């Protein structure tokens, strides 16, 4: 028996009703794609059309669109790829309000899951100076995945990255510099070490008004070493791929499920907490629940940063690279610069903390 097609208005009502995560409704959409996909696509396309249609008005906060996109990605509905790309490159949409930290943590994997084939569209996307920097970062993640999977020739990738500082020319304090240096290191392009070092001395990469740089000179070496260490065995490689958002992979192929009776609740830095302001995750909420853990972790990282400049620095940098390759964290987990909405919480005005180990917690039985 074929399930009757869902009504988009009904989906929005169910996704936005109450205060809890709509687990049963998400499960129903995942289990009956023939009935749910047309409604989910309608929600996404109405938002892409400008966000002024009837469905977008009903979904004023964008919660239904947020969930719809993740479900479509989990189902690998490639028809959603072009609408999503138009949305990410639009200049009249508040992507941060719509997707929150999803722009940083899951948008890359979403693009990978929805991509029907071809990666030149991502090159065009991350080269678009009018697009949101975090959206451009997600497109670069998807493009690097294409290189790692062999879909994009390494020779072509190297030529693109060599020309990046001149052809793309991000602003000196742009977050995209971190994406670029991370991509070059993850792909193992050692020949870019000298050109990248010059970026910090010729004014290409500079501090913002708050005194923060989008990336540190040491980050390229950390990415190189972590990528190298990840090649020791297949398990390390898969964990490294997942921790750097280069998946779907066999270990994390689903955004929502991990076996019978388990569904992921959006939380941590992977996605914003459900029904909380989009830039407030449990890690940076003001009730103090995670603050002691955060304080200790940040102190440890600051100590490592200082020791890295001592004679023992090589040992500590290698240790950090090994930790990254194991999948527990990744180089650059301390993300400099202001969050998209600095007024949301005091933690968002400086160094923002997003370790991968906290990105995959908060499961609902």
GUTORPA-543035 format. One line per field, with one value per residue: x, y, z of N, C-alpha, C in turn; residue number from 1. Coordinates in steps of 0.1 Angstrom, whole numbers, padded with zeros to 4 digits. Example, Ala and Ser with C-alpha at 12.3 -4.5 7.8 and 13.67 -1.06 7.14 Angstrom:
REM GUTORPA-543035
nX c(0132,0128)
nY c(-0057,-0022)
nZ c(0078,0071)
caX c(0123,0137)
caY c(-0045,-0011)
caZ c(0078,0071)
cX c(0132,0129)
cY c(-0033,0000)
cZ c(0078,0079)
pos c(1,2)
END
This chain:
REM GUTORPA-543035
nX c(0008,0006,0017,-0002,0004,0022,0010,0024,0019,0009,0032,0049,0034,0036,0064,0070,0054,0050,0077,0096,0120,0109,0108,0092,0079,0100,0111,0089,0089,0114,0110,0089,0096,0084,0061,0068,0088,0080,0066,0085,0103,0088,0087,0114,0118,0100,0112,0136,0126,0124,0114,0090,0067,0036,0042,0067,0060,0044,0063,0080,0103,0120,0124,0112,0121,0148,0149,0137,0157,0178,0167,0161,0188,0197,0181,0192,0182,0187,0174,0171,0195,0202,0182,0192,0218,0213,0200,0221,0239,0225,0218,0198,0189,0188,0210,0223,0204,0186,0199,0219,0245,0247,0256,0283,0290,0274,0266,0285,0287,0260,0258,0275,0261,0238,0247,0244,0264,0296,0318,0326,0307,0310,0335,0328,0310,0325,0341,0326,0323,0302,0287,0278,0304,0306,0289,0304,0326,0314,0310,0336,0344,0329,0339,0366,0362,0354,0379,0394,0380,0386,0372,0377,0405,0438,0458,0444,0431,0453,0462,0440,0441,0466,0461,0442,0446,0448,0427,0403,0406,0399,0386,0409,0404,0388,0369,0372,0398,0408,0395,0406,0434,0431,0421,0442,0462,0449,0447,0473,0492,0522,0538,0526,0534,0553,0541,0518,0528,0537,0514,0508,0525,0524,0502,0478,0464,0451,0445,0413,0390,0387,0411,0417,0428,0418,0429,0458,0494,0505,0486,0485,0506,0497,0474,0485,0501,0482,0466,0485,0491,0466,0466,0475,0459,0428,0407,0415,0417,0390,0379,0393,0384,0356,0358,0367,0346,0344,0324,0294,0303,0312,0311,0296,0271,0246,0225,0208,0202,0214,0213,0186,0160,0173,0178,0191,0194,0194,0222,0248,0278,0275,0249,0226,0211,0180,0151,0164,0180,0196,0225,0231,0244,0244,0269,0276,0257,0241,0235,0255,0260,0278,0300,0323,0336,0342,0360,0382,0390,0397,0417,0436,0442,0452,0476,0489,0492,0511,0532,0539,0557,0580,0610,0600,0579,0575,0569,0544,0529,0528,0515,0490,0482,0480,0458,0439,0438,0427,0401,0388,0390,0399,0425,0425,0401,0396,0381,0389,0378,0347,0315,0286,0265,0272,0259,0244,0254,0278,0299,0303,0318,0345,0370,0356,0344,0345,0346,0349,0342,0320,0302,0286,0268,0241,0218,0186,0166)
nY c(-0012,0022,0050,0080,0112,0136,0166,0198,0219,0206,0192,0213,0223,0201,0199,0222,0223,0223,0219,0200,0178,0168,0138,0115,0124,0130,0105,0093,0106,0098,0071,0069,0079,0083,0095,0117,0132,0150,0170,0179,0190,0210,0228,0235,0247,0268,0284,0290,0305,0330,0333,0344,0332,0313,0290,0295,0316,0304,0288,0305,0308,0291,0265,0242,0241,0238,0212,0197,0199,0184,0159,0154,0153,0131,0111,0114,0129,0140,0160,0181,0195,0216,0237,0242,0251,0275,0288,0290,0307,0330,0365,0377,0363,0353,0334,0325,0328,0310,0284,0284,0270,0248,0256,0256,0230,0209,0215,0211,0182,0178,0189,0172,0148,0154,0160,0155,0149,0159,0186,0212,0231,0237,0249,0273,0283,0286,0306,0328,0360,0373,0356,0340,0336,0313,0296,0293,0280,0255,0247,0244,0223,0202,0202,0195,0169,0158,0158,0141,0117,0111,0121,0146,0156,0156,0172,0193,0203,0212,0233,0250,0257,0269,0292,0304,0326,0348,0346,0342,0358,0364,0385,0401,0393,0371,0342,0323,0319,0302,0279,0275,0271,0248,0230,0228,0216,0193,0179,0173,0189,0198,0215,0239,0251,0273,0294,0298,0305,0331,0345,0354,0374,0393,0407,0395,0379,0390,0404,0408,0435,0428,0417,0392,0365,0348,0324,0305,0306,0281,0263,0251,0232,0215,0204,0191,0171,0157,0147,0130,0112,0100,0081,0057,0035,0020,0025,0048,0066,0068,0079,0103,0115,0118,0135,0158,0166,0154,0135,0118,0087,0053,0051,0073,0076,0085,0113,0111,0085,0056,0028,0006,0021,0045,0079,0109,0139,0172,0190,0205,0216,0206,0209,0234,0236,0221,0241,0262,0294,0299,0302,0294,0268,0237,0238,0265,0277,0297,0286,0274,0246,0234,0249,0246,0223,0233,0254,0241,0226,0246,0258,0238,0236,0262,0260,0241,0255,0275,0259,0249,0266,0262,0243,0217,0218,0205,0179,0183,0194,0172,0154,0167,0166,0138,0133,0147,0131,0109,0114,0126,0153,0182,0199,0234,0235,0254,0281,0311,0345,0364,0350,0342,0356,0377,0389,0371,0355,0357,0340,0340,0360,0359,0335,0307,0276,0244,0213,0182,0159,0167,0171,0150,0141,0137,0118,0104,0080)
nZ c(0000,-0009,0007,0014,-0001,0018,0033,0028,0045,0068,0075,0083,0105,0122,0126,0139,0162,0197,0222,0221,0203,0172,0169,0162,0139,0122,0119,0105,0081,0071,0068,0049,0022,-0004,0001,0017,0006,-0017,-0002,0015,-0003,-0014,0008,0010,-0016,-0016,0003,-0010,-0031,-0021,0004,0010,0005,0011,0026,0037,0053,0072,0083,0100,0116,0103,0111,0101,0075,0080,0092,0071,0051,0062,0063,0036,0027,0041,0028,0004,-0018,-0047,-0062,-0046,-0047,-0065,-0058,-0032,-0036,-0049,-0029,-0010,-0023,-0025,-0019,-0004,0017,0051,0061,0084,0104,0094,0092,0112,0131,0115,0091,0094,0103,0092,0066,0046,0044,0037,0012,-0001,0001,-0014,-0039,-0074,-0091,-0104,-0098,-0103,-0099,-0072,-0071,-0085,-0066,-0041,-0050,-0052,-0043,-0032,-0018,0014,0038,0054,0040,0017,0027,0032,0006,-0003,0014,0003,-0023,-0018,-0008,-0032,-0045,-0028,-0032,-0057,-0078,-0087,-0104,-0090,-0100,-0112,-0089,-0074,-0091,-0089,-0062,-0060,-0075,-0060,-0040,-0057,-0075,-0061,-0038,-0009,0017,0040,0066,0064,0070,0052,0045,0064,0056,0031,0036,0053,0034,0016,0032,0041,0017,0012,-0001,-0001,-0016,-0014,0009,0012,-0004,0011,0036,0029,0027,0052,0056,0036,0038,0030,0047,0076,0109,0124,0135,0161,0168,0160,0140,0110,0107,0117,0112,0118,0112,0087,0086,0107,0096,0074,0087,0102,0081,0069,0090,0092,0072,0081,0086,0076,0093,0108,0087,0079,0102,0103,0079,0086,0108,0097,0082,0057,0045,0034,0050,0058,0086,0095,0080,0081,0090,0111,0121,0139,0140,0152,0170,0176,0173,0160,0178,0170,0180,0200,0183,0159,0149,0156,0189,0194,0193,0206,0206,0175,0176,0200,0217,0237,0247,0249,0264,0290,0314,0327,0326,0308,0310,0329,0318,0293,0300,0311,0290,0271,0285,0284,0257,0252,0267,0252,0229,0237,0244,0220,0208,0222,0226,0228,0211,0187,0194,0207,0187,0170,0185,0188,0161,0158,0175,0161,0138,0148,0150,0172,0174,0155,0136,0141,0155,0174,0166,0153,0155,0151,0159,0137,0148,0170,0191,0204,0224,0251,0246,0220,0210,0208,0207,0193,0203,0190,0193,0177,0191,0207,0188,0181,0199,0223,0219,0212,0226)
caX c(0000,0014,0012,-0007,0014,0020,0007,0035,0014,0008,0046,0054,0027,0041,0077,0071,0046,0056,0090,0106,0124,0098,0114,0083,0076,0112,0111,0079,0094,0125,0105,0080,0101,0076,0050,0073,0098,0073,0062,0098,0109,0080,0091,0127,0117,0093,0122,0145,0119,0125,0109,0078,0055,0027,0048,0077,0053,0040,0076,0086,0116,0128,0127,0107,0131,0160,0147,0135,0170,0186,0160,0164,0201,0198,0175,0200,0173,0195,0166,0172,0208,0202,0176,0200,0229,0207,0198,0234,0245,0216,0222,0187,0184,0196,0214,0226,0191,0179,0207,0227,0258,0247,0264,0297,0292,0267,0263,0294,0282,0247,0261,0281,0250,0228,0254,0241,0276,0303,0323,0329,0298,0315,0345,0322,0304,0334,0348,0316,0326,0290,0281,0282,0317,0304,0284,0315,0334,0308,0312,0350,0345,0323,0349,0378,0357,0356,0393,0398,0373,0391,0363,0384,0420,0447,0465,0435,0429,0465,0462,0430,0445,0477,0456,0432,0448,0446,0414,0392,0409,0390,0390,0420,0400,0377,0369,0375,0413,0410,0390,0416,0446,0428,0419,0455,0468,0442,0450,0487,0500,0533,0544,0520,0538,0559,0531,0508,0535,0538,0501,0508,0535,0522,0489,0467,0457,0453,0436,0401,0390,0388,0424,0417,0431,0409,0437,0472,0504,0509,0475,0488,0515,0489,0465,0494,0505,0470,0463,0495,0489,0454,0467,0481,0450,0415,0398,0420,0413,0375,0376,0398,0374,0344,0361,0369,0333,0344,0316,0291,0312,0305,0309,0286,0264,0233,0225,0197,0200,0226,0207,0172,0157,0182,0177,0200,0188,0204,0227,0262,0282,0271,0237,0221,0202,0166,0143,0172,0185,0205,0239,0233,0244,0245,0283,0278,0245,0245,0232,0267,0261,0290,0311,0335,0343,0348,0371,0393,0395,0403,0430,0446,0446,0461,0489,0495,0496,0523,0543,0543,0567,0592,0617,0591,0567,0574,0562,0531,0522,0525,0504,0477,0479,0475,0445,0430,0436,0419,0387,0383,0390,0406,0432,0416,0389,0394,0378,0390,0368,0333,0304,0277,0256,0280,0251,0236,0259,0291,0309,0304,0325,0359,0373,0345,0349,0336,0353,0341,0337,0307,0293,0278,0262,0226,0210,0173,0161)
caY c(0000,0034,0061,0092,0123,0145,0180,0206,0227,0197,0189,0225,0223,0190,0201,0234,0223,0219,0224,0189,0174,0159,0125,0106,0130,0128,0090,0090,0112,0090,0058,0069,0090,0086,0104,0129,0140,0161,0180,0185,0198,0222,0237,0241,0255,0280,0293,0295,0315,0343,0332,0352,0325,0309,0280,0302,0324,0294,0284,0318,0307,0282,0252,0231,0241,0232,0197,0192,0198,0173,0147,0152,0149,0117,0103,0116,0134,0149,0171,0193,0201,0229,0247,0245,0259,0288,0294,0293,0318,0342,0376,0383,0354,0353,0320,0322,0326,0298,0272,0284,0263,0238,0262,0252,0216,0198,0219,0204,0168,0178,0191,0159,0138,0158,0163,0145,0146,0171,0194,0225,0240,0241,0259,0286,0287,0292,0318,0339,0369,0378,0345,0339,0329,0299,0288,0291,0270,0243,0243,0240,0210,0193,0201,0187,0155,0153,0155,0129,0105,0108,0127,0158,0153,0163,0182,0204,0208,0220,0245,0258,0262,0278,0305,0309,0339,0359,0345,0343,0370,0367,0396,0397,0386,0362,0328,0314,0316,0289,0268,0273,0265,0235,0222,0225,0207,0180,0173,0170,0197,0203,0225,0252,0256,0286,0305,0300,0313,0345,0352,0361,0385,0402,0414,0388,0374,0399,0403,0416,0446,0423,0412,0378,0361,0337,0311,0307,0301,0267,0254,0243,0220,0206,0197,0182,0160,0149,0139,0119,0102,0093,0071,0045,0023,0024,0031,0061,0074,0071,0088,0116,0120,0122,0146,0170,0168,0148,0123,0105,0076,0042,0053,0083,0078,0091,0124,0109,0071,0048,0015,0006,0028,0057,0091,0120,0152,0182,0196,0208,0224,0200,0216,0242,0229,0222,0251,0272,0304,0291,0302,0289,0253,0234,0241,0279,0282,0305,0280,0268,0232,0229,0259,0240,0215,0242,0262,0232,0222,0258,0260,0228,0240,0274,0255,0234,0266,0281,0249,0246,0275,0258,0231,0205,0221,0195,0168,0186,0195,0159,0148,0173,0160,0124,0134,0151,0120,0098,0117,0132,0167,0185,0212,0245,0234,0267,0289,0325,0355,0364,0340,0349,0365,0380,0394,0360,0350,0362,0331,0341,0373,0356,0322,0298,0263,0234,0201,0172,0149,0171,0173,0138,0136,0140,0109,0102,0067)
caZ c(0000,-0010,0016,0008,0000,0029,0030,0033,0057,0079,0079,0090,0117,0131,0129,0147,0173,0209,0225,0220,0190,0166,0165,0155,0126,0114,0115,0096,0068,0066,0065,0038,0013,-0015,0006,0024,-0002,-0023,0008,0020,-0014,-0015,0019,0006,-0028,-0012,0009,-0021,-0039,-0015,0018,0012,0001,0022,0034,0045,0063,0082,0089,0101,0121,0095,0117,0092,0064,0086,0093,0058,0044,0067,0059,0022,0026,0046,0018,-0008,-0028,-0055,-0068,-0037,-0048,-0072,-0050,-0021,-0041,-0052,-0015,-0004,-0030,-0025,-0011,0002,0027,0063,0062,0097,0111,0089,0094,0124,0130,0104,0080,0096,0106,0084,0053,0037,0042,0030,-0002,-0006,0000,-0024,-0052,-0084,-0099,-0109,-0087,-0108,-0093,-0059,-0074,-0087,-0054,-0031,-0056,-0053,-0032,-0027,-0010,0028,0039,0059,0029,0008,0034,0030,-0008,-0004,0020,-0007,-0034,-0013,-0008,-0046,-0048,-0020,-0037,-0071,-0088,-0092,-0105,-0080,-0107,-0113,-0075,-0071,-0098,-0083,-0049,-0063,-0080,-0050,-0034,-0067,-0082,-0052,-0031,0002,0026,0049,0079,0060,0075,0040,0045,0071,0047,0020,0042,0057,0022,0010,0041,0040,0004,0013,-0011,0006,-0024,-0011,0022,0011,-0008,0022,0046,0025,0029,0065,0056,0025,0041,0025,0059,0087,0121,0123,0144,0174,0171,0157,0126,0106,0107,0122,0103,0121,0109,0075,0090,0115,0086,0066,0095,0105,0069,0068,0101,0090,0062,0087,0084,0071,0104,0110,0075,0080,0113,0099,0069,0092,0117,0089,0074,0044,0045,0040,0051,0064,0100,0098,0067,0084,0099,0121,0126,0142,0144,0157,0183,0179,0163,0165,0181,0166,0192,0200,0172,0146,0145,0168,0197,0190,0200,0212,0196,0166,0179,0214,0218,0251,0251,0253,0271,0301,0327,0333,0325,0300,0311,0335,0308,0283,0306,0313,0276,0265,0292,0279,0243,0253,0272,0240,0219,0242,0244,0206,0205,0229,0219,0227,0203,0176,0200,0210,0174,0164,0194,0184,0148,0160,0181,0150,0129,0155,0149,0184,0171,0142,0136,0138,0162,0180,0154,0156,0148,0157,0154,0128,0156,0182,0202,0209,0237,0253,0241,0205,0206,0206,0202,0194,0205,0184,0191,0170,0201,0212,0177,0177,0212,0225,0211,0218,0225)
cX c(0009,0008,0008,0003,0011,0017,0018,0031,0013,0022,0051,0047,0033,0055,0079,0062,0053,0070,0101,0110,0113,0103,0105,0080,0088,0113,0101,0083,0105,0120,0095,0084,0092,0065,0056,0081,0091,0070,0075,0104,0101,0084,0104,0126,0110,0103,0132,0139,0119,0120,0097,0065,0047,0034,0059,0071,0049,0052,0084,0100,0125,0131,0123,0117,0144,0160,0145,0148,0178,0180,0162,0178,0203,0192,0182,0191,0181,0188,0167,0186,0208,0194,0185,0212,0224,0205,0211,0241,0236,0221,0210,0181,0194,0199,0217,0214,0184,0186,0216,0241,0259,0255,0279,0299,0286,0264,0272,0289,0268,0249,0267,0270,0241,0234,0251,0253,0282,0306,0326,0320,0302,0327,0339,0316,0314,0342,0339,0318,0313,0283,0286,0295,0315,0297,0295,0324,0328,0310,0326,0351,0340,0333,0361,0374,0358,0370,0398,0392,0377,0382,0369,0399,0428,0454,0457,0433,0441,0466,0451,0434,0457,0472,0446,0434,0446,0433,0403,0394,0399,0395,0401,0416,0389,0379,0374,0390,0415,0405,0400,0429,0443,0427,0433,0463,0462,0445,0465,0496,0511,0539,0538,0524,0544,0549,0522,0515,0536,0525,0500,0517,0532,0508,0477,0458,0461,0443,0424,0401,0391,0402,0426,0420,0422,0416,0451,0482,0507,0498,0478,0496,0506,0480,0473,0497,0493,0466,0472,0493,0476,0455,0473,0473,0437,0406,0402,0416,0398,0372,0381,0388,0362,0347,0363,0357,0334,0337,0303,0302,0305,0302,0298,0278,0251,0233,0216,0198,0214,0221,0193,0171,0165,0179,0184,0192,0198,0209,0242,0266,0279,0259,0233,0211,0187,0158,0151,0176,0196,0220,0242,0232,0245,0259,0284,0266,0249,0241,0244,0270,0274,0302,0324,0343,0350,0360,0383,0399,0402,0417,0441,0451,0455,0475,0496,0500,0509,0535,0548,0554,0580,0599,0609,0579,0565,0566,0547,0523,0519,0515,0491,0472,0473,0461,0435,0427,0427,0404,0380,0382,0397,0414,0423,0403,0386,0393,0379,0380,0355,0324,0295,0269,0263,0271,0244,0241,0274,0302,0312,0312,0340,0362,0361,0350,0340,0343,0343,0335,0323,0297,0283,0272,0247,0218,0197,0169,0147)
cY c(0013,0045,0073,0103,0132,0159,0189,0214,0218,0194,0201,0225,0213,0193,0213,0234,0218,0224,0213,0187,0165,0146,0116,0111,0128,0114,0087,0095,0103,0076,0057,0081,0093,0096,0118,0138,0152,0173,0187,0194,0211,0232,0243,0250,0268,0290,0298,0306,0329,0344,0340,0345,0320,0299,0286,0310,0316,0289,0296,0317,0298,0269,0240,0230,0234,0217,0191,0190,0186,0160,0144,0148,0134,0107,0104,0120,0144,0161,0183,0200,0215,0240,0251,0254,0273,0295,0298,0305,0331,0352,0382,0373,0354,0338,0316,0319,0313,0285,0272,0277,0252,0243,0257,0237,0206,0202,0213,0190,0168,0180,0179,0149,0141,0159,0152,0141,0159,0180,0208,0236,0245,0251,0273,0291,0293,0304,0330,0348,0374,0368,0346,0331,0315,0290,0284,0280,0256,0238,0238,0226,0200,0191,0193,0172,0150,0150,0142,0116,0102,0114,0139,0155,0162,0174,0195,0211,0217,0233,0255,0265,0271,0292,0311,0323,0351,0358,0347,0355,0373,0379,0392,0389,0376,0348,0319,0311,0303,0277,0265,0266,0250,0225,0218,0215,0193,0172,0169,0177,0205,0215,0239,0258,0270,0297,0308,0308,0328,0352,0359,0373,0396,0410,0407,0383,0383,0397,0412,0427,0441,0417,0398,0375,0349,0324,0315,0301,0286,0258,0245,0230,0210,0198,0187,0169,0151,0141,0128,0108,0093,0081,0058,0033,0029,0030,0045,0071,0078,0081,0102,0123,0126,0135,0159,0173,0162,0134,0126,0095,0065,0043,0063,0086,0085,0102,0121,0095,0064,0035,0017,0013,0040,0067,0102,0133,0162,0190,0199,0217,0218,0207,0224,0233,0231,0232,0260,0282,0297,0291,0298,0274,0250,0238,0256,0285,0289,0299,0273,0254,0227,0238,0254,0232,0224,0250,0253,0229,0234,0260,0250,0232,0252,0269,0249,0245,0273,0271,0246,0255,0272,0247,0219,0207,0211,0183,0171,0188,0182,0152,0153,0168,0146,0124,0137,0139,0109,0101,0124,0147,0170,0198,0223,0244,0247,0277,0304,0334,0354,0354,0349,0359,0368,0384,0383,0355,0355,0353,0333,0353,0370,0343,0313,0284,0252,0221,0190,0162,0154,0172,0161,0132,0140,0131,0106,0088,0066)
cZ c(0000,-0001,0009,0009,0011,0024,0036,0046,0069,0084,0088,0104,0127,0135,0139,0160,0185,0211,0223,0205,0184,0161,0157,0141,0117,0109,0104,0082,0062,0062,0053,0028,0001,-0011,0011,0015,-0010,-0014,0013,0009,-0016,-0004,0015,-0006,-0025,-0005,-0001,-0029,-0033,-0001,0021,0009,0014,0031,0043,0056,0075,0090,0092,0106,0113,0100,0108,0080,0069,0087,0080,0050,0049,0063,0044,0019,0030,0035,0005,-0020,-0036,-0061,-0059,-0039,-0054,-0064,-0038,-0025,-0044,-0038,-0009,-0010,-0031,-0016,-0003,0013,0039,0066,0076,0106,0107,0093,0107,0122,0120,0093,0081,0096,0097,0070,0042,0034,0035,0015,-0009,-0009,-0012,-0038,-0062,-0092,-0104,-0097,-0091,-0102,-0079,-0061,-0077,-0074,-0044,-0037,-0056,-0041,-0025,-0017,0005,0029,0045,0048,0019,0014,0031,0016,-0010,0003,0010,-0019,-0030,-0012,-0022,-0050,-0041,-0026,-0052,-0082,-0094,-0092,-0096,-0087,-0109,-0099,-0071,-0078,-0093,-0070,-0050,-0067,-0070,-0045,-0044,-0073,-0073,-0043,-0019,0010,0036,0061,0076,0066,0064,0039,0053,0063,0036,0025,0047,0045,0017,0019,0041,0028,0003,0002,-0004,-0002,-0021,0002,0021,0006,0003,0033,0042,0027,0042,0066,0046,0027,0036,0036,0070,0098,0118,0133,0159,0178,0168,0143,0123,0106,0111,0113,0105,0116,0097,0078,0098,0106,0078,0074,0099,0093,0067,0078,0098,0080,0068,0085,0080,0081,0107,0099,0076,0091,0110,0089,0076,0101,0109,0079,0060,0044,0038,0039,0058,0079,0104,0085,0069,0093,0112,0128,0129,0147,0149,0170,0186,0168,0169,0167,0178,0178,0190,0188,0159,0140,0157,0176,0193,0199,0209,0202,0188,0170,0193,0215,0233,0256,0256,0259,0284,0314,0334,0332,0318,0303,0318,0325,0298,0288,0307,0299,0270,0271,0286,0265,0244,0258,0260,0231,0224,0241,0229,0201,0213,0221,0218,0218,0192,0182,0202,0197,0168,0172,0190,0170,0149,0166,0170,0141,0135,0154,0161,0182,0158,0144,0133,0145,0170,0168,0157,0149,0154,0151,0145,0135,0169,0194,0209,0223,0238,0247,0226,0201,0204,0200,0204,0194,0199,0182,0185,0180,0207,0201,0175,0190,0211,0216,0219,0215,0220)
pos c(1,2,3,4,5,6,7,8,9,10,11,12,13,14,15,16,17,18,19,20,21,22,23,24,25,26,27,28,29,30,31,32,33,34,35,36,37,38,39,40,41,42,43,44,45,46,47,48,49,50,51,52,53,54,55,56,57,58,59,60,61,62,63,64,65,66,67,68,69,70,71,72,73,74,75,76,77,78,79,80,81,82,83,84,85,86,87,88,89,90,91,92,93,94,95,96,97,98,99,100,101,102,103,104,105,106,107,108,109,110,111,112,113,114,115,116,117,118,119,120,121,122,123,124,125,126,127,128,129,130,131,132,133,134,135,136,137,138,139,140,141,142,143,144,145,146,147,148,149,150,151,152,153,154,155,156,157,158,159,160,161,162,163,164,165,166,167,168,169,170,171,172,173,174,175,176,177,178,179,180,181,182,183,184,185,186,187,188,189,190,191,192,193,194,195,196,197,198,199,200,201,202,203,204,205,206,207,208,209,210,211,212,213,214,215,216,217,218,219,220,221,222,223,224,225,226,227,228,229,230,231,232,233,234,235,236,237,238,239,240,241,242,243,244,245,246,247,248,249,250,251,252,253,254,255,256,257,258,259,260,261,262,263,264,265,266,267,268,269,270,271,272,273,274,275,276,277,278,279,280,281,282,283,284,285,286,287,288,289,290,291,292,293,294,295,296,297,298,299,300,301,302,303,304,305,306,307,308,309,310,311,312,313,314,315,316,317,318,319,320,321,322,323,324,325,326,327,328,329,330,331,332,333,334,335,336,337,338,339,340,341,342,343,344,345,346,347,348,349,350,351,352,353,354,355,356,357,358,359,360,361,362,363,364,365)
END
